Amino acid sequence: MLLPLPEGPWWDWEVRHYDGSRLTLVADDDLAYHHGLEVVFTDTLYVRCPMHFMDPEFRAPTPEERAEVTRLVGDEPPVLVAFEADGGGTVPAGCLIAAEGWAIRQGRFPRGTSADVR
């Protein structure tokens, strides 16, 4: 699945919240003071990505990745997102997120706020 991201300078990303079920990724051109995009995965089944990453290249999951997630969670999930990103290492990090659902929020969120902060 390719995430239908709105246009923007989304090259700096981080995991803002993860409680074992709900995963919130935030993005902007610089996360020091604010973020402009939130991608919230609900009923998360599997997560493989660094806590902070840059320049993700979202793509369709490979058959091998689909098989890996199906083997680990017991069934193919409704949402399966794959991407490579600069996670700070010498090679791009291969990332995979499986969940029951997702939502995208766009706006101007000051540092320390997100859809998960109540």
Phi, psi and omega in degrees: 000133174263130178288131179278073183284140174291159179294144179171175178272068187266065180253344177253120185232152171207157171281115181270328183207137171206119181245017182094344178232314182252126180242125177243118172259138176240154183210155172186189176278340178201121185269010184298321186239338183196171170222155183246356183219137173231131173245115184250120176261131181250149183050055183293133183256329184204136178222127172222095175196154177290162179291330178225133179209164182229156173050054179292144174245099181286142182207171175289141176296146177282162174302324179294320178293320176300316180295320179300311182292319179299318178296321184282324185252353174096345180199159177287127183284158177297328180239124176221111185247131179236145176195160170249146181208160174280106180258012179098356180267188181277343176231155178299145177277129174275120188242147183211131178228127177242135182204170176277331182202174179204160176211152178239132175239136176236141180171200175240106184250115179299155178308134178092003176237153174194179179295339184270347181275125182240000000 
